[in-house]
Amino acid sequence: MLFINPRHDIRLKMNESGAKGWPFLFAVNFELNEGYFVIDPARNTSLLYSMPQSNNKPSPSLPPTENKKELKIFPLSLEAYKAKFEIISRGLYQGNSYLANLTVRTPIECALSLEEIFLLSNSPYQLLVPGRFVCFSPERFVHITNGRISTNPMKGTINAATPETERVILENFKETAEHNTIVDLLRNDLSLWAEQVHVERFRYIDRIRSREREILQVSSEIVGTLPANYPTYLGDLIFSMLPAGSCTGAPKLSTVRLIQEAEGEARGYYTGVFGFFDGCDLDSAVMIRFIEEEDGRKFFRSGGGITAYSNWKDEYQEVLEKIYLPFI
């Protein structure tokens, strides 16, 4: 079930299962050096998941008390974030990247266990690996149904408490440039496999409510048409698009090297990808909105895209805005 060479092992298992119509769940970390693969996941409880078309999520036994739901954060200092931001900025001005996703790891305190957070979560894409992490992602990666492939990059975040939030985020020059870059990158990714690739919805708004706040996120939908034999190479298709463009930047290879220098630590499963195949259709998500556990401590990972037009104080604030529990 756990593989240390997912690019080979999980990719081939996805191809085989797709060709035979076997349902499966997969998860791959950002560095592509570890992953999970589970056949018939609805009957397997070693990994718990919830997606729009399937889940093996049990009902919570007893609702937790309100004080147990409290979330305390211990953010990276402004100076430490600025130092990471400046590494990215130098890379941008040197031409090594024109959009880079910078992420940080924030210690948090919450009395809820990872399992309790998963059971209480209200999010379209959820995954729990017991003892390791819980993910409650709002961002679809790739969806395939009846030969139609789509992807929904999410770029642009704002606190909904800000006056005229929709207008502010949609008219923001930096956010627009960032979003356009990722849409173009993923349109090219889909074009490796699909025909008639086009942007079907451009910069639409998703509202995400939590105990702490409501935030707006800007997404687009890019679609194309796959050949009839696409189930036989599901693994090849997915792995060719990894790591996810919305959480790396462009161009991918040099940008990955840049963010590794700035972040100074492995991301692990954060900003990796997980997905479910029901025997006919595949749906998957980018693993953002992510809490991991290590030596009894919890950490929330969050980040945002950096361009030459970014202001480091605004980007630091966006990192904090994305730290929340996905329930009211």
C-alpha positions as CSV (number, residue, x, y, z in Angstrom):
1,M,0.0,0.0,0.0
2,L,2.9,2.4,0.8
3,F,5.4,2.9,-2.0
4,I,8.7,4.7,-2.1
5,N,8.9,4.8,-5.9
6,P,5.5,6.1,-6.9
7,R,6.5,7.4,-10.3
8,H,7.1,3.8,-11.3
9,D,5.0,1.6,-9.0
10,I,1.9,3.6,-8.5
11,R,1.9,4.9,-12.1
12,L,1.8,1.3,-13.4
13,K,-0.8,0.2,-10.9
14,M,-3.0,3.1,-12.0
15,N,-2.6,2.1,-15.7
16,E,-3.4,-1.6,-14.9
17,S,-6.4,-0.7,-12.7
18,G,-7.7,1.8,-15.2
19,A,-7.5,-0.8,-18.0
20,K,-9.4,-3.4,-15.9
21,G,-11.9,-1.0,-14.4
22,W,-10.8,-1.6,-10.8
23,P,-11.6,1.1,-8.3
24,F,-8.6,2.6,-6.5
25,L,-7.4,5.4,-4.3
26,F,-4.0,7.0,-4.7
27,A,-1.9,9.6,-3.0
28,V,1.5,11.0,-4.0
29,N,3.7,13.4,-2.1
30,F,5.1,16.6,-3.6
31,E,8.7,15.2,-4.0
32,L,7.3,12.1,-5.8
33,N,9.3,9.8,-3.6
34,E,6.4,8.3,-1.6
35,G,2.8,7.4,-2.1
36,Y,-0.2,5.3,-1.3
37,F,-2.3,3.0,-3.5
38,V,-5.4,1.2,-2.3
39,I,-7.6,-1.1,-4.3
40,D,-11.4,-0.9,-3.6
41,P,-10.9,1.9,-1.1
42,A,-14.6,2.2,-0.1
43,R,-14.2,-1.2,1.7
44,N,-10.8,-0.3,3.1
45,T,-10.4,1.9,6.2
46,S,-6.6,2.1,6.4
47,L,-6.9,5.5,4.7
48,L,-10.0,7.5,5.1
49,Y,-11.2,9.7,2.3
50,S,-14.2,11.8,1.2
51,M,-14.8,13.0,-2.4
52,P,-17.8,14.2,-4.3
53,Q,-18.6,10.7,-5.8
54,S,-17.4,8.4,-3.0
55,N,-16.2,8.2,0.6
56,N,-15.4,5.7,3.4
57,K,-15.9,8.4,6.1
58,P,-17.7,7.2,9.3
59,S,-20.0,9.5,11.2
60,P,-18.5,11.2,14.3
61,S,-19.6,9.6,17.5
62,L,-20.0,12.6,19.7
63,P,-19.7,16.3,18.8
64,P,-16.7,17.9,20.5
65,T,-17.1,20.8,22.9
66,E,-16.6,24.3,21.5
67,N,-13.4,24.9,23.4
68,K,-11.9,21.7,21.9
69,K,-12.4,23.3,18.4
70,E,-10.2,26.3,19.3
71,L,-7.2,26.8,17.1
72,K,-4.0,28.6,18.2
73,I,-1.3,29.5,15.7
74,F,2.4,30.3,16.2
75,P,3.3,31.9,12.9
76,L,6.7,32.4,11.4
77,S,8.1,35.8,12.2
78,L,7.9,38.6,9.7
79,E,11.7,38.6,9.4
80,A,11.9,34.9,8.7
81,Y,9.2,35.0,6.1
82,K,10.8,38.0,4.4
83,A,14.1,36.1,4.1
84,K,12.3,33.3,2.3
85,F,10.4,35.8,0.1
86,E,13.7,37.5,-0.9
87,I,15.1,34.2,-2.1
88,I,12.1,33.9,-4.4
89,S,12.3,37.5,-5.5
90,R,16.0,37.1,-6.5
91,G,15.0,34.1,-8.5
92,L,12.2,36.0,-10.3
93,Y,14.5,38.9,-11.2
94,Q,17.2,36.5,-12.4
95,G,14.7,34.9,-14.8
96,N,14.7,31.5,-13.1
97,S,10.9,31.7,-12.6
98,Y,8.1,34.1,-13.3
99,L,5.7,32.7,-10.7
100,A,6.7,30.6,-7.6
101,N,4.6,29.2,-4.9
102,L,6.2,29.9,-1.5
103,T,4.9,27.8,1.4
104,V,5.6,27.7,5.2
105,R,5.0,25.3,8.1
106,T,3.2,26.9,11.0
107,P,3.0,25.3,14.5
108,I,-0.5,25.1,15.8
109,E,-2.3,23.9,18.9
110,C,-5.7,22.2,18.7
111,A,-7.2,19.7,21.1
112,L,-8.9,17.8,18.3
113,S,-7.1,14.8,16.9
114,L,-6.4,14.4,13.2
115,E,-9.2,11.9,13.1
116,E,-11.7,14.3,14.7
117,I,-10.7,17.1,12.3
118,F,-11.3,14.7,9.4
119,L,-14.7,13.6,10.7
120,L,-15.9,17.2,11.3
121,S,-14.5,18.6,8.0
122,N,-16.8,20.1,5.5
123,S,-14.7,20.2,2.3
124,P,-15.1,18.6,-1.2
125,Y,-11.8,16.7,-1.0
126,Q,-10.7,15.1,2.3
127,L,-8.0,12.6,3.1
128,L,-6.7,11.2,6.4
129,V,-3.6,9.1,6.8
130,P,-3.8,8.2,10.6
131,G,-0.8,9.4,12.6
132,R,0.5,11.5,9.7
133,F,-1.8,14.1,8.2
134,V,-5.3,15.3,7.4
135,C,-6.1,17.2,4.3
136,F,-9.4,19.2,3.6
137,S,-8.8,20.6,0.2
138,P,-11.1,22.9,-1.8
139,E,-9.0,22.5,-5.0
140,R,-9.7,19.9,-7.6
141,F,-6.7,18.8,-9.6
142,V,-7.9,16.6,-12.5
143,H,-11.4,15.2,-13.2
144,I,-12.0,12.7,-16.0
145,T,-15.5,11.5,-17.0
146,N,-16.7,10.1,-20.4
147,G,-13.4,11.1,-22.1
148,R,-13.7,14.7,-20.9
149,I,-10.8,15.9,-18.8
150,S,-10.8,19.1,-16.7
151,T,-8.6,20.8,-14.2
152,N,-9.5,23.7,-11.8
153,P,-6.5,25.7,-10.7
154,M,-7.1,27.9,-7.7
155,K,-5.1,31.1,-7.5
156,G,-6.1,34.2,-5.6
157,T,-7.3,34.5,-2.0
158,I,-8.9,37.3,0.0
159,N,-10.6,37.7,3.3
160,A,-14.3,38.1,2.7
161,A,-14.5,40.7,5.5
162,T,-12.7,43.2,3.2
163,P,-15.1,45.7,1.5
164,E,-16.1,44.8,-2.1
165,T,-14.1,41.7,-1.9
166,E,-15.0,40.2,-5.3
167,R,-14.2,43.3,-7.2
168,V,-10.9,43.8,-5.2
169,I,-9.6,40.3,-5.9
170,L,-10.8,40.2,-9.6
171,E,-9.3,43.6,-10.4
172,N,-6.0,43.0,-8.6
173,F,-3.2,43.2,-11.2
174,K,-0.8,40.9,-9.3
175,E,-3.5,38.2,-8.7
176,T,-4.6,38.4,-12.3
177,A,-1.1,37.9,-13.6
178,E,-0.5,35.0,-11.3
179,H,-3.8,33.3,-12.3
180,N,-3.2,33.8,-16.0
181,T,0.2,32.1,-15.7
182,I,-1.1,29.0,-14.0
183,V,-4.1,28.7,-16.4
184,D,-1.6,28.8,-19.3
185,L,0.7,26.3,-17.6
186,L,-2.2,23.8,-17.0
187,R,-3.6,24.3,-20.4
188,N,-0.3,23.2,-21.8
189,D,-0.2,20.2,-19.4
190,L,-3.6,19.0,-20.6
191,S,-2.6,19.5,-24.3
192,L,0.0,16.7,-23.9
193,W,-2.9,14.3,-23.8
194,A,-6.1,16.0,-24.8
195,E,-7.5,17.7,-27.9
196,Q,-9.8,20.8,-28.1
197,V,-8.3,22.1,-24.9
198,H,-9.9,25.4,-23.9
199,V,-10.7,27.5,-20.8
200,E,-14.4,26.9,-20.1
201,R,-14.7,29.1,-17.0
202,F,-12.2,31.9,-16.2
203,R,-11.7,33.4,-12.8
204,Y,-14.9,32.4,-11.0
205,I,-15.3,32.8,-7.2
206,D,-15.5,30.1,-4.5
207,R,-16.5,31.0,-1.0
208,I,-15.0,29.0,1.8
209,R,-16.4,29.4,5.3
210,S,-14.7,28.3,8.6
211,R,-14.8,29.0,12.3
212,E,-12.2,31.7,11.9
213,R,-13.4,33.6,8.8
214,E,-14.8,33.4,5.3
215,I,-12.4,33.7,2.4
216,L,-12.8,34.0,-1.3
217,Q,-10.7,32.0,-3.8
218,V,-10.5,32.5,-7.5
219,S,-10.5,29.5,-9.8
220,S,-10.7,28.6,-13.5
221,E,-11.8,25.5,-15.4
222,I,-9.8,24.1,-18.3
223,V,-11.2,21.2,-20.3
224,G,-10.3,18.9,-23.2
225,T,-11.2,15.6,-24.8
226,L,-9.2,12.4,-24.4
227,P,-8.8,9.4,-26.7
228,A,-11.1,6.5,-26.1
229,N,-8.3,4.4,-24.6
230,Y,-7.4,6.9,-21.8
231,P,-8.2,4.5,-18.9
232,T,-5.1,2.4,-19.9
233,Y,-2.7,5.2,-19.2
234,L,-4.3,7.0,-16.3
235,G,-1.1,6.8,-14.3
236,D,1.0,8.2,-17.1
237,L,-1.4,11.1,-17.6
238,I,-1.5,12.1,-13.9
239,F,2.3,11.7,-13.3
240,S,3.1,13.8,-16.3
241,M,1.3,16.7,-14.7
242,L,3.1,16.4,-11.3
243,P,4.0,18.3,-9.3
244,A,0.8,20.3,-9.5
245,G,1.4,23.5,-11.4
246,S,-0.8,25.6,-9.1
247,C,1.5,24.8,-6.1
248,T,4.8,25.1,-7.9
249,G,4.8,27.8,-10.6
250,A,6.3,28.3,-14.0
251,P,8.5,27.1,-15.5
252,K,8.1,24.0,-13.3
253,L,11.6,22.5,-13.1
254,S,13.6,25.7,-12.3
255,T,10.8,26.9,-10.1
256,V,10.8,23.7,-8.0
257,R,14.5,24.2,-7.4
258,L,13.9,27.8,-6.4
259,I,11.2,27.0,-3.9
260,Q,13.2,24.2,-2.4
261,E,16.0,26.7,-1.7
262,A,13.6,29.2,-0.2
263,E,11.6,26.8,1.9
264,G,14.6,24.8,3.2
265,E,12.6,21.6,3.9
266,A,10.6,18.9,2.2
267,R,6.9,19.5,1.7
268,G,6.0,15.8,2.0
269,Y,2.4,15.2,1.2
270,Y,1.5,18.9,1.4
271,T,0.8,20.1,-2.2
272,G,1.0,16.5,-3.4
273,V,-2.1,15.0,-5.1
274,F,-4.6,12.3,-4.2
275,G,-7.5,10.9,-6.2
276,F,-10.2,8.2,-6.6
277,F,-11.1,6.1,-9.6
278,D,-14.5,4.4,-9.5
279,G,-13.9,2.1,-12.4
280,C,-15.0,4.6,-15.0
281,D,-14.3,8.2,-13.8
282,L,-11.4,9.7,-12.0
283,D,-11.4,12.7,-9.6
284,S,-8.4,14.1,-7.8
285,A,-7.4,17.0,-5.6
286,V,-4.3,19.1,-4.7
287,M,-3.4,18.5,-1.1
288,I,-3.7,22.0,0.3
289,R,-5.4,23.0,3.6
290,F,-3.2,20.5,5.4
291,I,-2.4,19.6,9.0
292,E,0.4,17.2,9.8
293,E,1.5,15.6,13.0
294,E,5.1,15.0,14.1
295,D,6.3,13.8,17.5
296,G,2.9,14.8,19.1
297,R,2.9,18.3,17.6
298,K,0.7,19.6,14.9
299,F,1.7,21.9,12.0
300,F,-0.5,23.7,9.4
301,R,1.1,24.2,6.0
302,S,0.0,27.1,3.8
303,G,1.4,29.4,1.1
304,G,0.8,31.5,-2.0
305,G,2.1,32.5,-5.4
306,I,4.8,35.1,-5.7
307,T,5.4,37.2,-8.8
308,A,7.6,40.2,-9.5
309,Y,4.6,42.4,-8.4
310,S,4.1,40.7,-5.0
311,N,4.4,42.6,-1.7
312,W,6.0,40.5,1.0
313,K,3.7,41.8,3.7
314,D,0.6,41.0,1.7
315,E,1.9,37.5,0.9
316,Y,2.6,36.9,4.6
317,Q,-0.9,37.8,5.5
318,E,-2.3,35.4,2.8
319,V,-0.3,32.6,4.5
320,L,-2.1,33.3,7.7
321,E,-5.5,33.7,6.1
322,K,-5.3,30.2,4.9
323,I,-4.9,28.7,8.4
324,Y,-8.3,27.6,9.5
325,L,-10.4,24.6,10.6
326,P,-12.9,23.5,7.9
327,F,-16.0,23.6,10.0
328,I,-18.3,26.2,11.6
